[in-house]
Each structure stands twice: as structure tokens, then as C-alpha cells.
Amino acid sequence: MLQIEIDERIRQFCPDLRIGMIHANVKNSATNAELWNEIDAECAEISKQYQLLEINKRPAVAQTRALYRALGKDPNRYRMSAEALCRRVIRGLGLYHIDTLVDLVNLVSIKSGYSISGLDAGKIEGDKLVLGVGEHDEKYEGIGRGLLNIEGLPVYRDLRGGIATPTSDEERTKISLETTSFQMNINAFGPEMPIEEAVDWSVELLKKYASATNVETAIIK
């Protein structure tokens, strides 16, 4: 299991921070019809429960947005992924079909309100991640976004550099159909779904849809 160090600036603005960590060996696939039945059902619940302008008031979303502001980042221009996904759902655009691991992460994200880093653990360098704050001109290529200005964003770094933010993960550690070693960080910058519940449910989904084995979990407080 990776070790996590947390920058004092993150701790200062998010004293209730919890990070649910999961590592597992997995078998990814292009899509899973049964998983998509669960995703469609949750999308329907989100659409019934929230109006578009209410998503940013979800407790986990609101606290993450407050952290962005405290670090000098505009949360409307650099939306956290959970908020962006829920907005797509409410606008009737649905979620993208990517692959089973990414789709599973997105399901947990919209239900929990947490932005989640889903990473190919085999591409992570070193045995430790540091959750810090993006610096000026720090190079970071967001998945499907090109070069992303992460100055002021919370960012996980491995030995080589940034690999994940609540807005977008980095291309270098992106999940693919060849991913067999999977790292999932559930970022509870503010409480909504109990983090233990989010971790347990994620493990259940990984075992059901990605044949997860050698599962390790931890909750960082």
C-alpha cells in the first residue's frame, strides 16, 4: 500500500479530510452491461434529487470548492470531477462509456459526492504519494484536456511529479484496458457519504466487475 503525506496547507483548510485508499489486482474490460444498469439507476436518482444549481451545495462538493478558493483557484473554471459528472447527468448528457474501471470510479463519485483518483498503480513511481498544492508553471497533462494549469489545485505527486487532482488525473498514470494493478483514492475533503462505506462499496464493485484480488484498503485521517 502506498504511503500518503499531506501538505500542511491542505490540512489547514480541510481539517476533516479523509482519504479512502484501495489497491487491488484487477481485470479491466471495455464495458459491462450490468455495471451500466447500476450507473443508469444512480443517474436517475441524481436527476430526481438535485437541480443543476444545487450540485455545488452537496457537502463534499461545497467543501472541495471552498478548498479551491482558499488555495486561489476558481472552482467554476476548474470544476472538481464529481461536480462535473453530476452536472452532465442533470443536463441529460449522461456519463461517458470509457472502460469498466473508469466507469466504476465515476459511479462511486456521483453517488458519494467525492472526486476520486483512479490510477494505474503500475505507472506510479516510488512507494509514496504527497498531497500538496500545484505550483506556477508545473507541467501537468490532464486526461483528455491537454496541458492543465494546476497552480492552486490540490495535487498528488509521486517521485516524478503530479499524477492526480480532483479536477483531472494525469495522462501518465491513466487507466487502460491493460491495467492490472489499480490504485483508487477517494478524496473526502468534506464529509458526505461515510468514507468507510464508500471504501467498502468500491471494493464490492471492484470484486464484482473487475475480478479484484489481493485487495488492500486504508483510510488516511
C-alpha positions as CSV (number, residue, x, y, z in Angstrom):
1,M,0.0,0.0,0.0
2,L,1.3,3.5,-0.9
3,Q,2.1,5.9,1.9
4,I,0.5,9.3,1.8
5,E,1.9,12.6,3.1
6,I,-0.4,15.6,3.3
7,D,0.8,19.2,2.9
8,E,0.0,21.4,5.9
9,R,-1.9,23.9,3.6
10,I,-4.4,21.1,2.8
11,R,-4.7,20.1,6.4
12,Q,-5.2,23.8,7.4
13,F,-8.2,24.3,5.1
14,C,-9.6,20.8,5.4
15,P,-9.3,19.6,9.0
16,D,-11.9,16.9,8.4
17,L,-10.0,15.4,5.4
18,R,-10.3,11.7,4.9
19,I,-8.7,9.7,2.1
20,G,-10.0,6.2,1.3
21,M,-7.3,4.2,-0.4
22,I,-7.8,1.0,-2.3
23,H,-5.1,-1.1,-4.1
24,A,-6.0,-4.3,-6.0
25,N,-5.1,-6.5,-8.8
26,V,-7.8,-6.3,-11.4
27,K,-9.0,-7.3,-14.9
28,N,-10.3,-4.4,-16.8
29,S,-12.8,-4.6,-19.7
30,A,-14.2,-2.3,-22.4
31,T,-17.7,-2.2,-20.8
32,N,-20.0,-4.1,-18.5
33,A,-23.8,-4.1,-19.1
34,E,-24.6,-5.0,-15.5
35,L,-22.5,-2.2,-14.2
36,W,-24.2,0.2,-16.6
37,N,-27.5,-0.8,-15.2
38,E,-26.3,0.4,-11.8
39,I,-24.9,3.6,-13.3
40,D,-28.1,4.4,-15.1
41,A,-30.1,3.8,-11.9
42,E,-27.9,6.2,-9.9
43,C,-28.0,8.8,-12.7
44,A,-31.8,8.7,-12.4
45,E,-31.6,9.2,-8.7
46,I,-29.2,12.1,-9.1
47,S,-31.6,13.7,-11.6
48,K,-34.5,13.4,-9.2
49,Q,-32.7,14.5,-6.2
50,Y,-30.9,17.6,-7.5
51,Q,-31.4,20.7,-9.7
52,L,-28.4,21.9,-11.7
53,L,-27.7,24.8,-9.4
54,E,-27.9,22.6,-6.3
55,I,-24.9,20.3,-7.1
56,N,-22.4,22.8,-5.8
57,K,-24.2,22.7,-2.4
58,R,-23.6,19.0,-1.9
59,P,-21.5,18.9,1.3
60,A,-18.5,17.1,-0.3
61,V,-18.6,19.3,-3.4
62,A,-19.1,22.5,-1.4
63,Q,-16.1,21.8,0.8
64,T,-13.8,21.0,-2.1
65,R,-14.9,24.2,-3.9
66,A,-14.1,26.1,-0.7
67,L,-10.6,24.5,-0.6
68,Y,-10.1,25.6,-4.2
69,R,-10.9,29.2,-3.3
70,A,-8.7,29.1,-0.3
71,L,-5.8,27.9,-2.5
72,G,-6.5,30.6,-5.1
73,K,-8.3,28.5,-7.7
74,D,-11.6,29.3,-9.4
75,P,-13.9,26.2,-8.7
76,N,-16.2,27.2,-11.6
77,R,-13.4,27.3,-14.2
78,Y,-11.7,24.2,-12.8
79,R,-14.6,22.1,-11.6
80,M,-13.9,19.1,-9.4
81,S,-14.8,15.9,-11.3
82,A,-17.7,14.8,-9.0
83,E,-19.4,18.1,-9.6
84,A,-18.8,18.0,-13.4
85,L,-20.1,14.4,-13.7
86,C,-23.3,15.3,-11.8
87,R,-23.9,18.3,-13.9
88,R,-23.6,16.2,-17.0
89,V,-26.2,13.8,-15.6
90,I,-28.7,16.5,-14.6
91,R,-28.3,18.2,-18.0
92,G,-29.3,14.9,-19.6
93,L,-25.9,14.3,-21.2
94,G,-25.2,11.1,-19.3
95,L,-21.8,9.7,-18.5
96,Y,-19.2,8.7,-21.0
97,H,-18.6,4.9,-21.6
98,I,-14.9,4.6,-21.1
99,D,-14.0,1.2,-19.6
100,T,-15.1,-0.8,-16.6
101,L,-12.6,0.6,-14.1
102,V,-13.2,4.3,-15.0
103,D,-17.0,3.8,-15.2
104,L,-16.9,2.2,-11.8
105,V,-15.0,5.1,-10.3
106,N,-17.5,7.5,-11.9
107,L,-20.4,5.6,-10.3
108,V,-18.9,5.9,-6.8
109,S,-18.1,9.6,-7.4
110,I,-21.6,10.7,-8.4
111,K,-23.2,8.7,-5.5
112,S,-20.7,9.8,-2.8
113,G,-20.0,13.4,-4.0
114,Y,-16.3,12.7,-3.8
115,S,-13.8,13.3,-6.6
116,I,-11.8,10.1,-7.0
117,S,-8.4,9.3,-8.4
118,G,-8.4,6.1,-10.4
119,L,-4.8,5.3,-11.3
120,D,-2.8,2.6,-13.0
121,A,-0.6,1.7,-10.0
122,G,2.0,0.1,-12.2
123,K,2.8,3.5,-13.6
124,I,3.2,5.2,-10.2
125,E,6.9,5.9,-9.4
126,G,8.0,5.2,-5.8
127,D,6.1,4.0,-2.8
128,K,4.7,7.3,-1.6
129,L,2.4,10.0,-2.7
130,V,2.4,13.6,-1.4
131,L,-0.9,15.5,-1.5
132,G,0.2,19.1,-2.0
133,V,-0.7,22.2,-3.9
134,G,0.1,22.8,-7.6
135,E,2.8,25.3,-8.4
136,H,3.2,28.0,-11.0
137,D,4.1,26.5,-14.4
138,E,4.1,23.0,-13.1
139,K,3.7,20.7,-16.1
140,Y,0.6,18.5,-15.9
141,E,-1.3,16.9,-18.8
142,G,-4.9,16.3,-17.7
143,I,-6.6,13.3,-19.3
144,G,-8.4,14.5,-22.4
145,R,-7.6,18.1,-21.5
146,G,-4.0,18.7,-22.7
147,L,-1.8,20.9,-20.5
148,L,-3.7,21.9,-17.4
149,N,-2.9,24.8,-15.2
150,I,-2.8,23.2,-11.8
151,E,-1.4,26.1,-9.9
152,G,-3.5,26.3,-6.7
153,L,-5.1,22.9,-7.2
154,P,-4.7,20.0,-4.7
155,V,-2.4,17.6,-6.4
156,Y,-1.0,14.1,-5.7
157,R,2.7,13.7,-6.7
158,D,4.8,10.6,-7.0
159,L,8.6,10.7,-7.4
160,R,8.3,12.1,-10.9
161,G,5.6,14.7,-10.5
162,G,1.9,15.3,-10.4
163,I,-0.5,12.4,-11.2
164,A,-3.9,13.4,-9.9
165,T,-6.1,16.3,-8.9
166,P,-9.8,16.5,-8.0
167,T,-10.3,18.1,-11.4
168,S,-8.5,15.6,-13.6
169,D,-6.0,12.8,-13.4
170,E,-2.8,12.9,-15.4
171,E,-2.1,11.1,-18.7
172,R,1.0,9.4,-17.3
173,T,-0.9,7.1,-14.9
174,K,-4.1,6.8,-16.9
175,I,-6.1,3.6,-16.7
176,S,-6.1,1.5,-19.8
177,L,-7.5,-1.9,-20.8
178,E,-4.1,-3.3,-20.0
179,T,-4.2,-2.1,-16.4
180,T,-3.8,-4.9,-13.9
181,S,-2.7,-3.0,-10.8
182,F,-5.2,-0.4,-9.7
183,Q,-5.0,2.4,-7.2
184,M,-8.1,4.3,-6.1
185,N,-8.0,7.4,-3.8
186,I,-11.4,8.6,-2.6
187,N,-10.9,12.2,-1.7
188,A,-13.3,13.3,1.1
189,F,-12.2,16.9,1.6
190,G,-15.5,17.4,3.3
191,P,-17.8,14.7,4.7
192,E,-20.8,13.3,2.8
193,M,-21.0,9.5,2.4
194,P,-19.2,7.9,5.3
195,I,-15.7,7.2,4.0
196,E,-15.8,3.6,5.3
197,E,-19.0,3.0,3.4
198,A,-17.5,4.4,0.2
199,V,-14.4,2.2,0.5
200,D,-16.4,-0.9,1.3
201,W,-18.8,-0.3,-1.6
202,S,-15.9,0.4,-4.0
203,V,-14.2,-2.9,-3.0
204,E,-17.5,-4.7,-3.6
205,L,-17.8,-3.2,-7.1
206,L,-14.2,-4.0,-7.9
207,K,-14.6,-7.6,-6.9
208,K,-17.9,-7.9,-8.8
209,Y,-17.0,-6.2,-12.1
210,A,-13.2,-6.2,-12.2
211,S,-12.4,-9.6,-10.5
212,A,-10.3,-7.7,-7.9
213,T,-7.9,-9.8,-5.8
214,N,-5.2,-9.0,-3.3
215,V,-7.3,-6.0,-2.1
216,E,-5.7,-3.7,0.4
217,T,-7.5,-0.7,1.9
218,A,-6.7,2.1,4.3
219,I,-8.3,5.3,5.5
220,I,-6.0,8.3,6.0
221,K,-7.1,10.9,8.5
